[in-house]
Amino acid sequence: MKALTNSFTTRSEQGYEVYVLSNDCVEVEIVPELGTRIISLKDLRTGREWLWHPPQGMKLFRNRPEDGFCQSPLVGIDECFPTIAPCTWQGRQLPDHGELWNLPWTVDEDLWSSGILKTTARTKLSPFEFVRSIELDQNEIRFDYQLTNRGAASERFLWAMHPLLRLEAGDQLDLPSPTRALFNGETWVDQIASAVPKNHCAKIFAAPVSEGWAAVHNPLTRDRLQIEWDTEENNSLGLWLSRGGWHGHHHFAIEPTNCAADELSSAAASDQCGVLAGHASKGWRVCFRVGS
């Protein structure tokens, strides 16, 4: 593939500033003010929009701290941290999907001038600083993360990327054979475009995974989206499918994560979550590869 020129612009959408990264292959749109939510991910060669939007259309708005995640815009990709399911941990009432999705994140405008979107948020209940940088490289979208514990004591955490994907007829899920085996024959894994799980929605995990990738591909349209991550940092994979069972919605998610659990409290009790020493930092990377 010949080298592509990236462009980076901003535009207004429903009163919010949208940061747009694109080249001839892919376009990605992010709203830092709304949890640095990614609201669009398009393959410009096939025209496919990979991210799911609610059927009544995309509505952008800011949430209150007490709102549940189901009351959010529910568009696209957000970050779940330091828990996925609501729980109580060290006296903190951690909300559904964690503390990041309803915070405004700050933008490093100097880096944006060079085509890198670096956004930063500080959690209010937990002593963390969370940084994510997005950069395009050909047909790849690279997400680089930096997590810092601002406190003196060690802190435990869960992290999961939460990309809500729109499925189309003919879509299939590609997984490494060892990962697929860890799902223990769950039938909807092999039929994501048509299967209906029990209760019309399901969340399942594979752990520990030895190969950090999973993909949706469509042999009819030749669309493909592959998500890749380092299993040394994040050794688990969550899959979510809703066929109307969760608030009537139909969508699918591939979720790289550091633990095969949704509640920080239970993961910490079994010593399965991440641990970060006082004033320490750590980083990791996730890559989305659009097309072949």
Secondary structure, DSSP 8 states (H G I E B T S, - for coil): ------EEEEEEETTEEEEEEE-SSEEEEEEGGGTTEEEEEEETTTTEE-B---TT--------TT--GGGS---SEEEEBS-SS-EEETTEEE-TTBSSTTS--EE-HHHHTTT-EEEEEE-SSS-EEEEEEEEEETTEEEEEEEEEE-SSS-EEE--EEEEEE---TT-EEE--HHHHHHTTT-GGGG-TTT---GGGEEEEEE-S-SS-EEEEEETTTTEEEEEEE-TTT--EEEEEEEEEEETTEEEEEEEEESSS-S-HHHHHHTT-SEEE-TT-EEEEEEEEEE--
